Amino acid sequence: VYFKHVVMDGTLYTYPDNFRAQKIQIAAKYSGVKLELAQFVAGQTNKSDEFLKKFPLGRVPAYENGDLKLFEANAIAYHVGNETTRGTGNESEVLQWIGVAENDLLPAACTWVYPTLGIMQYNKQATEKAKQDVKDILLVLNNRLLNFTYLVGERITQADITMACTLLMLYKHVMDPEFRAPFKNVNRWFTTLINQAEFKSVLGDVNLCVKMAQFDSKKFNEVSGKGGKKEPTPKKPAEKKEKAAGDSTPQNAVAPAVAEKRKDPWADAPKPSFDMDAWKRYYSNKESDESLQYFQEHFPKDTYSVWRGKYKYNGDLERSFMASNLIGGMFQRLEKLRKHAFASVCVFGEDKEKNLEIDGIWIWLGHELAFTLTEDWQIDYESFEWTKLEYNDNATQKMIKEFWAWEGDFDGRKFNSGKIYK
């Protein structure tokens, strides 16, 4: 017996120009589902008791249709789409490209574009890494689209919709003609999509980037609230000073401005007493028992601390490879933390059981939460629940042993995969 997936019209909560909502709206255009946009004020609507009762994470986009409440963009897009957008018969491939867009392309796109919009601090090393990541993904897409009109099959699916909406900020702000020139197949595919009536009715006219946007510190200060007016400093009465013989400096000369040197995030931390590089080499080249023994003999609990980071939104994890990519994306954006930090972050559970979890054990210099030391490290950490562990506690020692070796009972959870931050 075949049951057709029938979707009734529903209500969508979002703020304007939200690319996550746009992929939902485009899918609905293809299926003919009508979405009523609810009145929404960011920071107010999503914090109200009424909203949180329906959508406990307080996130948008969110969707409701009678008793059905959804608060994850890809799930909503799947729900409001039709058999074609879902890629019936090719669902796994559609999910694959959605995963690439969400977990590989999106982190790099945000790292590169957001500083140019003033909503994230600029980090040169992270930005250059993000540019290369974008190039790598565009190359994969370009090769795929050499012989295919669309990413999956012969019709537009959610794979195309999600990937195009994720690329939108790049095409609009930073991928100038020179940057995008090598990726002709991707450019052809992208322009084909944005000129479809279903895309155009949601996105309007999309103007491709002419000049690569750059970080503007003034804009960042304005957006982040750091550019507020300061109270004028009262002037001290001028002190007369006799000009010394031979002094050729004008009395009213202004001293040249000294560029403000950025503070090292580790400046106030204890003096390093653990050779992190030596530990990482030992861990990489020795068996688990040997590396654990080395760690126990050399780890200085007085100047370093152990933390557990548990992902808050495990319910959103649809596939284990997506969870693994999420961890990898976080590691990429924490490049400079590596100097005095090490971690083992694991995925537990199975796709078919829909019980995936992300959990990890971290060590770093000092006894404060390291991510708060600089804005550059504050991109992902709020998605995790952080707990400082007592190093001498038996439970902590057990977790360290299991997470370092990727072996053990892990409190009854099944180990799926892991990544090492080193």
C-alpha positions as CSV (number, residue, x, y, z in Angstrom):
1,V,0.0,0.0,0.0
2,Y,1.4,3.4,-1.0
3,F,0.7,6.4,1.1
4,K,1.3,9.7,-0.6
5,H,3.0,12.4,1.6
6,V,0.4,15.2,1.7
7,V,1.5,18.5,3.2
8,M,-1.0,21.2,4.2
9,D,-0.2,24.9,4.3
10,G,1.6,26.0,7.5
11,T,3.2,28.9,9.3
12,L,6.9,29.8,9.1
13,Y,8.8,31.8,11.7
14,T,11.9,33.6,10.6
15,Y,13.7,36.9,10.3
16,P,14.1,38.6,6.8
17,D,16.7,37.3,4.4
18,N,17.5,34.2,6.4
19,F,19.1,31.8,4.0
20,R,18.0,28.8,6.1
21,A,14.4,29.9,5.7
22,Q,14.9,30.7,2.0
23,K,15.6,27.1,1.2
24,I,12.4,26.1,2.9
25,Q,10.4,28.8,1.0
26,I,11.9,27.7,-2.3
27,A,11.0,24.0,-1.6
28,A,7.5,25.1,-0.8
29,K,7.3,27.0,-4.1
30,Y,8.1,23.7,-6.0
31,S,5.5,21.7,-4.1
32,G,2.8,24.4,-4.1
33,V,2.6,24.5,-0.3
34,K,1.6,27.9,1.0
35,L,3.7,29.3,3.9
36,E,2.3,32.1,6.0
37,L,5.1,34.1,7.5
38,A,4.4,34.8,11.2
39,Q,5.2,38.2,12.7
40,F,8.6,37.7,14.2
41,V,10.9,40.0,16.2
42,A,14.3,38.4,16.9
43,G,15.2,38.3,20.5
44,Q,11.5,38.8,21.6
45,T,9.3,36.3,19.7
46,N,11.7,33.4,20.0
47,K,12.2,34.1,23.7
48,S,8.5,34.2,24.6
49,D,6.9,31.4,26.7
50,E,4.4,30.7,23.9
51,F,7.2,30.2,21.3
52,L,9.4,28.2,23.6
53,K,6.5,25.9,24.5
54,K,6.2,25.0,20.8
55,F,9.9,25.2,19.8
56,P,12.0,24.6,23.0
57,L,15.4,25.5,21.4
58,G,14.1,29.0,20.6
59,R,15.6,28.9,17.1
60,V,14.3,29.9,13.7
61,P,13.3,29.0,11.1
62,A,10.5,27.1,12.9
63,Y,7.4,25.7,11.3
64,E,4.0,24.7,12.6
65,N,1.0,23.0,11.0
66,G,-1.6,22.0,13.6
67,D,0.0,19.6,16.0
68,L,3.2,19.3,14.0
69,K,6.1,21.6,15.2
70,L,9.4,21.5,13.4
71,F,12.5,23.6,14.3
72,E,15.3,22.3,12.0
73,A,15.6,23.9,8.6
74,N,16.4,20.8,6.6
75,A,13.6,18.8,8.2
76,I,11.2,21.6,7.4
77,A,12.4,21.9,3.8
78,Y,12.0,18.1,3.4
79,H,8.5,18.3,4.9
80,V,7.2,21.1,2.8
81,G,8.8,19.8,-0.4
82,N,7.5,17.2,-2.8
83,E,8.7,13.9,-4.2
84,T,11.0,15.6,-6.7
85,T,12.7,17.9,-4.3
86,R,13.2,15.0,-1.9
87,G,14.9,13.1,-4.7
88,T,12.6,10.0,-4.4
89,G,14.8,7.0,-5.2
90,N,18.0,9.0,-4.7
91,E,17.4,10.3,-1.1
92,S,20.8,9.2,0.1
93,E,22.6,11.3,-2.6
94,V,20.4,14.3,-1.8
95,L,21.3,14.0,1.9
96,Q,24.9,13.7,1.0
97,W,25.0,17.0,-0.8
98,I,22.9,18.7,1.9
99,G,25.5,17.4,4.4
100,V,28.4,18.9,2.4
101,A,26.6,22.2,2.2
102,E,25.8,22.3,5.9
103,N,29.0,20.9,7.4
104,D,31.8,21.7,5.0
105,L,30.7,24.7,2.9
106,L,28.7,26.7,5.5
107,P,31.4,27.0,8.2
108,A,33.9,28.2,5.6
109,A,31.5,30.6,4.1
110,C,30.6,32.2,7.4
111,T,34.2,32.5,8.4
112,W,35.0,34.4,5.2
113,V,31.9,36.4,4.7
114,Y,30.7,37.4,8.2
115,P,33.7,39.6,9.0
116,T,33.0,41.6,5.8
117,L,29.5,42.2,7.1
118,G,30.7,43.3,10.5
119,I,29.1,40.5,12.4
120,M,32.3,38.6,13.3
121,Q,35.8,39.5,14.1
122,Y,38.4,39.1,11.3
123,N,41.1,36.5,11.7
124,K,43.6,36.4,8.8
125,Q,44.7,32.8,9.2
126,A,41.1,31.5,9.6
127,T,39.9,33.5,6.6
128,E,42.7,32.2,4.3
129,K,41.9,28.7,5.5
130,A,38.2,29.3,4.7
131,K,39.0,30.6,1.2
132,Q,40.9,27.4,0.5
133,D,38.1,25.3,1.9
134,V,35.6,27.1,-0.4
135,K,37.9,26.5,-3.4
136,D,38.2,22.8,-2.5
137,I,34.4,22.4,-2.3
138,L,33.8,24.4,-5.5
139,L,36.2,22.1,-7.3
140,V,34.3,19.0,-6.1
141,L,31.0,20.7,-7.3
142,N,32.6,21.7,-10.6
143,N,33.7,18.2,-11.3
144,R,30.3,16.8,-10.4
145,L,28.5,19.3,-12.6
146,L,30.7,18.7,-15.6
147,N,28.4,15.9,-16.8
148,F,25.3,16.7,-14.7
149,T,22.8,19.5,-15.0
150,Y,21.9,19.2,-11.4
151,L,23.5,17.6,-8.4
152,V,21.2,14.6,-8.2
153,G,19.2,13.2,-11.1
154,E,17.7,15.3,-13.9
155,R,15.5,17.6,-11.8
156,I,16.1,20.2,-9.2
157,T,16.2,18.6,-5.7
158,Q,16.7,19.9,-2.2
159,A,20.4,19.2,-2.8
160,D,20.5,22.0,-5.3
161,I,18.3,24.3,-3.3
162,T,20.3,23.9,-0.1
163,M,23.7,24.1,-1.8
164,A,22.7,27.2,-3.8
165,C,21.3,29.0,-0.7
166,T,24.5,28.3,1.2
167,L,26.6,29.6,-1.7
168,L,24.4,32.7,-2.0
169,M,26.4,34.8,0.5
170,L,29.6,33.9,-1.2
171,Y,28.4,34.8,-4.7
172,K,26.9,38.1,-3.4
173,H,29.8,39.4,-1.3
174,V,33.2,37.8,-1.9
175,M,33.5,35.5,-4.9
176,D,34.4,38.1,-7.5
177,P,34.8,37.3,-11.2
178,E,38.4,36.4,-10.8
179,F,37.8,34.0,-7.9
180,R,34.8,32.2,-9.5
181,A,36.3,32.1,-13.0
182,P,37.8,28.6,-12.7
183,F,34.5,27.1,-11.6
184,K,32.5,27.5,-14.8
185,N,30.2,24.5,-14.3
186,V,29.2,25.7,-10.8
187,N,28.6,29.2,-12.1
188,R,26.4,27.9,-14.9
189,W,24.4,25.7,-12.5
190,F,24.1,28.5,-9.9
191,T,22.8,31.1,-12.4
192,T,20.4,28.6,-13.8
193,L,18.9,28.0,-10.4
194,I,18.6,31.6,-9.3
195,N,16.8,32.4,-12.5
196,Q,14.1,29.8,-12.0
197,A,10.7,31.3,-11.1
198,E,10.6,29.4,-7.8
199,F,14.0,30.8,-6.7
200,K,13.4,34.2,-8.1
201,S,10.1,34.6,-6.2
202,V,12.0,34.1,-2.9
203,L,15.4,35.6,-3.6
204,G,14.5,38.3,-6.0
205,D,17.3,39.5,-8.4
206,V,20.7,38.2,-7.2
207,N,23.6,40.5,-8.1
208,L,26.9,38.6,-8.3
209,C,29.9,40.1,-6.6
210,V,31.9,42.5,-8.6
211,K,34.6,43.4,-6.0
212,M,35.6,41.1,-3.2
213,A,34.3,42.5,0.1
214,Q,36.9,43.1,2.9
215,F,36.8,43.4,6.6
216,D,35.9,46.8,7.9
217,S,36.8,47.4,11.5
218,K,34.6,50.5,11.7
219,K,31.6,48.5,10.6
220,F,32.5,45.7,13.0
221,N,32.6,48.1,15.9
222,E,29.3,49.6,15.0
223,V,27.6,46.2,14.6
224,S,29.1,44.7,17.8
225,G,28.4,47.8,19.8
226,K,32.1,48.6,20.4
227,G,32.0,51.8,18.5
228,G,29.9,53.8,20.9
229,K,30.7,57.4,21.6
230,K,33.1,57.9,24.5
231,E,32.8,60.7,27.0
232,P,35.3,63.4,26.2
233,T,38.3,63.4,28.4
234,P,38.6,66.8,30.2
235,K,41.6,68.7,29.0
236,K,44.3,69.5,31.5
237,P,45.5,73.0,31.7
238,A,48.3,73.5,29.3
239,E,51.7,73.6,31.0
240,K,54.2,76.0,29.5
241,K,57.4,74.5,28.7
242,E,60.4,76.3,27.6
243,K,61.9,75.1,24.5
244,A,65.3,73.6,25.1
245,A,68.2,74.8,23.0
246,G,68.6,72.7,19.9
247,D,65.1,71.2,20.2
248,S,63.6,71.4,16.7
249,T,60.3,69.7,17.6
250,P,57.3,72.1,17.2
251,Q,55.6,72.7,20.6
252,N,52.2,71.7,19.2
253,A,53.4,68.5,17.4
254,V,51.2,65.4,17.9
255,A,53.0,62.2,18.6
256,P,52.4,59.6,15.9
257,A,49.7,57.0,16.7
258,V,51.0,53.7,17.9
259,A,49.1,50.7,16.4
260,E,47.3,48.8,19.1
261,K,48.9,45.4,19.5
262,R,46.4,42.5,19.8
263,K,46.7,40.8,23.1
264,D,47.8,37.1,23.2
265,P,44.8,35.1,24.5
266,W,47.2,33.1,26.6
267,A,48.8,36.2,28.2
268,D,47.1,35.9,31.6
269,A,47.3,32.0,31.7
270,P,49.8,30.2,33.9
271,K,53.2,29.7,32.5
272,P,53.2,26.5,30.3
273,S,54.6,23.6,32.1
274,F,53.5,20.8,29.7
275,D,55.2,20.2,26.4
276,M,52.1,20.0,24.3
277,D,53.9,19.3,21.0
278,A,55.8,16.4,22.6
279,W,52.6,14.9,24.0
280,K,50.9,15.2,20.6
281,R,53.8,13.5,18.9
282,Y,53.8,10.7,21.5
283,Y,50.1,10.2,21.2
284,S,50.3,10.0,17.4
285,N,53.1,7.5,17.3
286,K,52.5,5.2,20.3
287,E,50.0,2.6,21.3
288,S,47.1,3.6,23.5
289,D,48.5,2.2,26.8
290,E,51.9,3.8,26.2
291,S,50.4,7.2,25.4
292,L,48.1,7.1,28.4
293,Q,51.0,6.3,30.7
294,Y,53.0,9.2,29.2
295,F,50.1,11.5,29.8
296,Q,49.6,10.4,33.4
297,E,53.3,10.9,34.1
298,H,53.6,14.4,32.5
299,F,50.3,16.1,32.8
300,P,50.5,19.1,35.2
301,K,47.1,19.3,36.9
302,D,48.0,22.5,38.7
303,T,48.5,24.6,35.6
304,Y,46.2,22.7,33.1
305,S,42.6,21.6,33.3
306,V,40.3,18.9,31.9
307,W,36.9,19.8,30.5
308,R,34.0,17.8,29.0
309,G,32.1,19.3,26.1
310,K,28.7,17.8,25.3
311,Y,26.8,18.9,22.2
312,K,23.5,20.5,23.1
313,Y,21.6,19.7,20.0
314,N,22.0,16.0,19.5
315,G,18.4,15.8,18.3
316,D,19.4,17.7,15.1
317,L,22.1,15.1,14.2
318,E,20.6,13.1,11.3
319,R,23.7,11.2,10.1
320,S,27.0,10.2,11.7
321,F,29.0,11.6,8.9
322,M,27.3,15.0,9.4
323,A,28.2,14.9,13.1
324,S,31.8,14.1,12.2
325,N,31.9,17.0,9.8
326,L,30.5,19.3,12.4
327,I,33.4,18.4,14.7
328,G,35.9,18.9,11.9
329,G,34.5,22.3,11.1
330,M,34.8,23.4,14.8
331,F,38.4,22.2,14.9
332,Q,39.2,24.2,11.8
333,R,37.9,27.4,13.3
334,L,40.0,27.0,16.5
335,E,43.4,26.9,14.8
336,K,45.3,29.0,17.3
337,L,43.9,27.2,20.3
338,R,46.0,24.3,19.4
339,K,49.1,25.8,20.9
340,H,48.1,24.8,24.4
341,A,45.1,22.5,23.9
342,F,44.3,18.9,23.0
343,A,41.0,17.1,22.6
344,S,39.3,13.9,21.6
345,V,35.7,14.4,20.4
346,C,33.6,11.4,19.5
347,V,30.3,10.5,17.9
348,F,28.3,7.9,19.6
349,G,25.2,5.9,18.5
350,E,24.0,4.7,15.1
351,D,22.2,6.3,12.2
352,K,19.5,3.7,12.1
353,E,18.8,4.1,15.8
354,K,18.7,7.9,15.5
355,N,20.5,8.2,18.8
356,L,23.6,10.1,17.8
357,E,25.6,12.1,20.3
358,I,28.7,14.3,20.2
359,D,30.8,14.3,23.4
360,G,34.5,15.1,24.0
361,I,37.2,15.5,26.5
362,W,39.5,18.6,26.3
363,I,42.7,19.7,28.1
364,W,44.2,23.2,27.9
365,L,46.4,25.6,29.7
366,G,44.8,27.3,32.7
367,H,41.6,26.7,34.7
368,E,39.2,29.0,32.9
369,L,37.0,28.2,29.9
370,A,39.5,28.8,27.1
371,F,37.0,29.9,24.5
372,T,36.2,33.1,26.4
373,L,39.8,34.3,26.1
374,T,39.3,35.7,22.6
375,E,36.4,36.5,20.2
376,D,38.2,34.3,17.6
377,W,37.3,31.2,19.6
378,Q,33.7,32.0,20.4
379,I,32.1,30.7,17.2
380,D,31.0,27.2,18.2
381,Y,31.5,26.8,21.9
382,E,28.0,27.9,22.9
383,S,26.6,24.9,21.1
384,F,28.2,22.7,23.8
385,E,27.7,22.2,27.5
386,W,31.0,22.6,29.2
387,T,31.9,21.0,32.5
388,K,35.3,21.3,34.3
389,L,36.4,17.9,35.6
390,E,38.4,17.1,38.7
391,Y,41.5,15.4,37.3
392,N,42.1,13.1,40.2
393,D,38.5,11.8,40.2
394,N,38.2,8.2,39.2
395,A,35.4,9.0,36.7
396,T,37.6,11.6,35.0
397,Q,40.5,9.2,34.7
398,K,38.2,6.6,33.2
399,M,36.9,9.1,30.6
400,I,40.4,10.2,29.7
401,K,41.4,6.6,29.1
402,E,38.4,5.8,27.0
403,F,38.4,9.0,24.9
404,W,42.1,8.9,24.3
405,A,42.0,5.3,23.2
406,W,38.5,5.3,21.6
407,E,37.8,2.1,23.5
408,G,35.6,1.4,26.5
409,D,32.0,1.3,27.6
410,F,31.5,5.1,27.4
411,D,28.6,4.9,29.9
412,G,26.8,2.3,27.8
413,R,27.1,4.3,24.5
414,K,28.3,2.7,21.3
415,F,31.4,4.4,19.8
416,N,30.8,5.4,16.2
417,S,33.8,7.7,15.2
418,G,36.1,10.3,16.6
419,K,38.4,13.2,15.8
420,I,41.5,14.3,17.6
421,Y,42.3,18.0,18.0
422,K,46.1,18.3,18.0
